[in-house]
Amino acid sequence: MLKKMKQQPSVLDAHRRTLIRGAGGVALLSAVGHPVAQTKLSPLKIVCGYAAGGTVDQLSRQVASKMQLEYTHSVIVDNKPGALGQLAISQVKMQPTDGNTILASPMPLLSLFPHVYKSLPYDPVADFVILTAATRAPYAYAVGRMVPVSVRSVKDYWAWVKTDSKHATVAVAGVLPQLICLMMSKISGVEMVPAMYRGGQLAALDALAGNVPAMVASLGDIKPHLGEGKLRLLALASDNRNPSVPEVPTFAEQGISDMDVSAYTSFFVRAGTSSEIVERHSTALRAALAQKDVIDALGRLAMEVVPADPKESTEILKKDSEKWAAFVKRIGYAPT
């Protein structure tokens, strides 16, 4: 079962809000080629369940800056880190069904969590409608300055951990990185000890400072901290290498199977929101994601843009749930 872990202190303001103001008037066009909106909507709020500076936050700000140019007067990105991302979900669940509040969240919170917890404060199917799948990114395994430079692979790291159990602590941000640690424990026979953080950036800062030897987070959260004397990547938890770090092998390339856990980050609204608003929001989001500067910016964060309409995204969500059900079963524990 998942272990209850002590929450690490945040080094950033846990409830930072930023009002993104736009200028200019370039019309956004949808992925299917028609104008997003002829009249601007009321101000929108995008609620993000993670600290400012992380990949979900940066994705939210990228699309917000584009949507407000033509689609709406302003977009507030509201960071609500806490409860493994569920604080933001709970807040959006309580909002009116007018479509003015959008949730930006890793898809696993709606596709994975039902397979991990017996009860949740929300129903992924009954409470939310997906607007677009948005992006997909791999998770990565990195080590910091505590780890000798002779440790150059995951199996090297496991051997190093066996020399001293104090080396087994791994900084994680969210349930999925925690599950990756549990899977590594199962495969290696070495008990990894996950330490939970409110965001991947916060975990990276502690790994950089030498407070923890290793971390698991999305590749985008780790990338800014790579370099000599900083973090080193040992493996990607994906089915292939990432073009932004082509030299980094996958777990599979190192002879470690069952570690393809790339995850989507998506946008949602309350169930009960009108189909017209759902379609308009989805079209505006996909239009923003289709712009080259957004694709390039997200690519630097190792996020692949994979926009899909609500119908396609619903099918992606369903298949994602099936994938995580199988992953959880392989680890070998029942929901808690």
Wavefront OBJ file of the C-alpha trace (Angstrom):
o trace
v 0.000 0.000 0.000
v 1.063 3.554 -0.449
v 2.935 4.840 2.558
v 1.836 7.961 4.372
v 4.654 10.463 4.121
v 5.513 13.683 5.843
v 4.833 16.745 3.667
v 7.992 18.730 2.959
v 7.902 22.517 3.439
v 7.420 24.646 0.348
v 10.068 27.193 -0.556
v 7.581 29.088 -2.706
v 4.318 30.796 -1.818
v 1.805 27.961 -1.781
v -0.997 30.106 -3.080
v 0.676 32.393 -5.572
v -1.704 34.079 -7.973
v -0.765 35.831 -11.124
v -3.064 37.918 -13.266
v -1.902 37.522 -16.821
v -2.729 40.599 -18.858
v -2.632 40.601 -22.605
v -1.913 43.101 -25.326
v -2.465 42.992 -29.036
v -5.265 41.563 -31.074
v -4.139 38.574 -33.100
v -7.171 36.389 -33.735
v -6.867 32.830 -32.494
v -7.944 30.201 -34.975
v -8.966 26.739 -33.959
v -7.235 23.575 -35.010
v -10.111 22.964 -37.405
v -9.754 26.376 -39.009
v -12.641 28.561 -37.866
v -12.584 31.587 -35.535
v -12.582 30.707 -31.858
v -15.001 33.421 -30.816
v -16.574 36.518 -32.289
v -17.082 38.182 -28.904
v -14.875 37.932 -25.846
v -16.101 35.940 -22.878
v -15.998 36.857 -19.207
v -12.624 36.579 -17.452
v -11.528 32.978 -16.972
v -9.610 31.312 -14.167
v -7.270 28.369 -14.706
v -6.735 26.533 -11.419
v -3.409 24.695 -11.191
v -2.779 22.202 -8.396
v 0.973 22.761 -8.257
v 3.427 25.471 -7.260
v 4.389 28.308 -9.575
v 7.269 27.459 -11.903
v 6.396 23.800 -12.417
v 5.399 22.262 -15.730
v 1.638 22.338 -15.106
v 1.921 25.987 -14.090
v 3.979 26.891 -17.158
v 1.578 25.067 -19.469
v -1.302 26.998 -17.902
v 0.447 30.331 -18.398
v 1.364 29.576 -21.995
v -2.230 28.892 -23.014
v -3.584 31.706 -20.832
v -1.396 34.277 -22.557
v -2.786 33.220 -25.944
v -6.440 32.768 -24.977
v -6.748 36.267 -23.569
v -5.588 37.888 -26.794
v -8.895 37.280 -28.512
v -10.992 34.730 -26.643
v -11.487 36.406 -23.268
v -10.651 39.671 -21.508
v -8.231 38.131 -19.009
v -7.121 34.801 -17.620
v -6.092 34.291 -14.011
v -3.755 31.396 -13.294
v -4.463 30.412 -9.690
v -1.917 28.090 -8.064
v -3.466 25.840 -5.421
v -0.833 23.255 -4.474
v -1.739 20.728 -1.843
v -3.215 17.278 -1.215
v -1.263 15.823 -4.141
v -3.083 18.104 -6.580
v -6.523 17.307 -5.188
v -6.962 20.725 -3.548
v -7.301 22.317 -6.978
v -9.675 19.604 -8.164
v -11.886 20.049 -5.106
v -11.993 23.808 -5.648
v -13.026 23.494 -9.288
v -15.660 20.907 -8.365
v -17.373 23.527 -6.169
v -17.522 26.185 -8.903
v -20.633 26.998 -10.959
v -21.122 25.175 -14.249
v -20.706 28.395 -16.230
v -17.315 27.352 -17.608
v -15.496 30.326 -16.097
v -13.184 28.077 -14.061
v -10.902 25.600 -15.837
v -8.824 22.907 -14.153
v -5.271 22.263 -15.371
v -4.189 18.909 -14.017
v -2.078 15.865 -14.753
v -4.492 13.304 -16.163
v -3.433 10.623 -13.642
v -5.324 12.460 -10.900
v -8.484 11.421 -12.705
v -7.306 8.227 -14.411
v -4.869 6.770 -11.846
v -6.195 7.874 -8.448
v -9.391 5.765 -8.609
v -7.110 2.705 -8.749
v -5.028 3.877 -5.775
v -7.646 5.176 -3.330
v -10.889 3.559 -2.199
v -12.557 6.948 -1.955
v -11.881 10.374 -3.440
v -13.483 13.775 -2.786
v -14.505 13.817 -6.451
v -15.755 11.486 -9.160
v -13.562 11.770 -12.273
v -16.445 10.814 -14.562
v -19.435 12.419 -12.850
v -17.789 15.691 -11.777
v -15.655 16.724 -14.762
v -15.591 17.009 -18.536
v -12.248 16.972 -20.341
v -11.614 19.843 -22.765
v -8.375 18.616 -24.332
v -5.640 16.108 -23.539
v -3.134 18.950 -24.193
v 0.362 17.542 -23.564
v 2.262 14.354 -22.794
v 5.621 14.075 -21.039
v 7.884 11.387 -19.592
v 8.874 11.048 -15.980
v 12.560 10.883 -15.186
v 14.915 9.606 -12.514
v 17.686 11.992 -11.468
v 20.415 12.149 -8.841
v 22.112 15.079 -7.144
v 25.468 15.975 -5.663
v 25.193 13.392 -2.875
v 25.585 10.608 -5.425
v 29.119 9.692 -6.624
v 29.841 10.446 -10.281
v 30.682 6.768 -10.688
v 26.938 6.077 -10.430
v 25.922 6.343 -14.072
v 22.920 4.037 -14.384
v 19.851 2.999 -12.424
v 21.449 -0.320 -11.488
v 24.583 1.536 -10.337
v 22.348 3.609 -8.085
v 20.639 0.563 -6.635
v 24.042 -0.949 -5.842
v 25.074 2.310 -4.149
v 21.882 2.377 -2.061
v 22.629 -1.135 -0.804
v 25.825 0.188 0.813
v 23.838 2.493 3.128
v 20.075 2.597 3.663
v 20.269 6.387 4.172
v 20.819 6.643 0.423
v 17.364 5.207 -0.283
v 15.384 8.458 0.067
v 13.866 9.701 -3.191
v 12.150 13.080 -3.519
v 8.814 12.759 -5.313
v 6.015 15.156 -6.217
v 2.743 13.306 -6.540
v 1.380 9.793 -6.435
v 2.753 8.698 -9.810
v 6.416 9.381 -8.904
v 5.722 7.583 -5.636
v 4.421 4.578 -7.570
v 7.528 4.654 -9.759
v 9.602 4.360 -6.578
v 7.496 1.438 -5.396
v 7.907 -0.266 -8.752
v 11.680 0.245 -8.544
v 11.646 -1.290 -5.063
v 9.761 -4.296 -6.393
v 12.118 -4.775 -9.331
v 15.403 -4.139 -7.512
v 14.706 -5.654 -4.118
v 15.962 -2.394 -2.597
v 13.436 -0.503 -0.483
v 13.228 3.042 -1.834
v 11.834 5.649 0.586
v 9.707 8.322 -1.148
v 9.668 11.809 0.419
v 6.678 13.825 -0.792
v 6.964 17.410 -2.064
v 4.340 19.845 -3.325
v 5.935 20.141 -6.751
v 8.748 18.829 -8.905
v 10.610 22.137 -8.747
v 10.645 21.978 -4.953
v 11.931 18.416 -5.043
v 14.650 19.479 -7.485
v 15.807 22.280 -5.187
v 16.304 19.852 -2.307
v 18.143 17.405 -4.555
v 20.365 20.259 -5.762
v 21.073 21.269 -2.173
v 22.131 17.733 -1.309
v 19.278 17.179 1.132
v 18.093 14.098 -0.781
v 20.183 11.931 -3.109
v 17.629 11.332 -5.866
v 14.287 12.402 -7.261
v 11.519 11.312 -9.610
v 9.518 13.982 -11.431
v 8.401 14.975 -14.880
v 11.349 15.547 -17.179
v 10.267 19.161 -17.603
v 10.650 19.841 -13.879
v 14.151 18.352 -13.860
v 15.544 19.818 -17.097
v 16.254 23.355 -15.784
v 18.492 21.863 -13.098
v 20.688 19.648 -15.260
v 24.388 20.332 -15.723
v 27.813 19.910 -14.174
v 27.561 20.116 -10.401
v 23.777 19.953 -10.621
v 21.364 17.098 -11.292
v 22.169 14.112 -13.501
v 19.576 12.040 -15.328
v 19.869 8.277 -15.006
v 16.758 7.153 -16.882
v 13.480 8.113 -18.521
v 10.288 6.283 -17.580
v 8.977 6.247 -21.145
v 8.831 4.012 -24.200
v 11.519 5.952 -26.085
v 14.166 8.620 -25.642
v 13.180 12.257 -25.519
v 14.570 14.584 -28.224
v 15.357 17.257 -25.640
v 17.786 14.887 -23.850
v 18.692 12.326 -26.544
v 21.666 11.007 -24.577
v 19.504 9.760 -21.687
v 18.390 6.116 -21.954
v 15.038 4.731 -20.903
v 14.595 2.210 -18.103
v 13.900 -0.424 -20.759
v 17.245 0.246 -22.445
v 18.871 -0.546 -19.100
v 17.085 -3.882 -18.874
v 14.311 -2.672 -16.553
v 10.787 -3.382 -17.803
v 7.317 -2.117 -16.773
v 8.465 1.509 -16.440
v 6.729 3.262 -19.342
v 4.717 5.833 -17.414
v 4.533 8.927 -19.607
v 1.599 11.066 -18.498
v -0.796 13.590 -20.004
v -1.534 17.021 -18.572
v -5.025 18.139 -19.494
v -7.729 20.756 -19.061
v -11.164 20.118 -17.548
v -14.369 21.919 -16.548
v -17.232 21.009 -14.249
v -19.637 18.401 -15.527
v -22.887 20.118 -16.402
v -21.140 22.885 -18.329
v -23.000 23.397 -21.590
v -21.710 21.534 -24.632
v -21.388 24.860 -26.457
v -19.018 26.262 -23.818
v -17.090 22.989 -23.666
v -16.532 23.086 -27.420
v -15.584 26.791 -27.428
v -13.107 26.372 -24.570
v -11.622 23.274 -26.186
v -11.230 25.036 -29.516
v -9.543 28.032 -27.863
v -7.177 25.816 -25.892
v -6.231 23.793 -28.959
v -5.695 26.987 -30.932
v -3.321 28.248 -28.258
v -1.474 24.936 -28.143
v -1.085 24.915 -31.936
v 0.969 28.126 -32.016
v 4.647 27.606 -32.778
v 6.014 29.654 -29.891
v 3.877 27.649 -27.458
v 4.966 24.339 -29.000
v 8.609 25.444 -28.791
v 8.303 26.653 -25.188
v 6.618 23.442 -24.064
v 9.135 21.392 -26.038
v 11.904 22.945 -23.977
v 10.070 21.530 -20.967
v 10.012 18.097 -22.657
v 6.244 18.355 -23.118
v 4.861 17.015 -26.387
v 1.777 18.917 -27.556
v -1.004 16.424 -28.303
v -4.224 18.477 -28.468
v -7.428 16.537 -29.011
v -11.089 17.514 -29.071
v -13.401 16.561 -26.165
v -14.548 13.304 -27.757
v -11.011 12.175 -28.586
v -9.759 13.290 -25.175
v -12.486 11.320 -23.396
v -11.280 8.185 -25.171
v -7.665 8.985 -24.218
v -8.782 9.376 -20.593
v -10.516 5.991 -20.691
v -7.447 4.224 -22.115
v -5.216 6.016 -19.603
v -7.340 4.639 -16.770
v -6.938 1.121 -18.146
v -3.155 1.588 -18.366
v -2.866 2.692 -14.747
v -5.101 -0.121 -13.525
v -2.627 -2.588 -15.020
v 0.387 -0.687 -13.622
v -1.041 -0.653 -10.094
v -1.815 -4.365 -10.332
v 1.780 -5.124 -11.348
v 3.066 -3.329 -8.253
v 0.815 -5.615 -6.239
v -1.342 -3.732 -3.769
v -4.980 -2.887 -3.284
v -6.434 0.635 -3.061
v -6.210 2.179 0.403
l 1 2 3 4 5 6 7 8 9 10 11 12 13 14 15 16 17 18 19 20 21 22 23 24 25 26 27 28 29 30 31 32 33 34 35 36 37 38 39 40 41 42 43 44 45 46 47 48 49 50 51 52 53 54 55 56 57 58 59 60 61 62 63 64 65 66 67 68 69 70 71 72 73 74 75 76 77 78 79 80 81 82 83 84 85 86 87 88 89 90 91 92 93 94 95 96 97 98 99 100 101 102 103 104 105 106 107 108 109 110 111 112 113 114 115 116 117 118 119 120 121 122 123 124 125 126 127 128 129 130 131 132 133 134 135 136 137 138 139 140 141 142 143 144 145 146 147 148 149 150 151 152 153 154 155 156 157 158 159 160 161 162 163 164 165 166 167 168 169 170 171 172 173 174 175 176 177 178 179 180 181 182 183 184 185 186 187 188 189 190 191 192 193 194 195 196 197 198 199 200 201 202 203 204 205 206 207 208 209 210 211 212 213 214 215 216 217 218 219 220 221 222 223 224 225 226 227 228 229 230 231 232 233 234 235 236 237 238 239 240 241 242 243 244 245 246 247 248 249 250 251 252 253 254 255 256 257 258 259 260 261 262 263 264 265 266 267 268 269 270 271 272 273 274 275 276 277 278 279 280 281 282 283 284 285 286 287 288 289 290 291 292 293 294 295 296 297 298 299 300 301 302 303 304 305 306 307 308 309 310 311 312 313 314 315 316 317 318 319 320 321 322 323 324 325 326 327 328 329 330 331 332 333 334 335 336
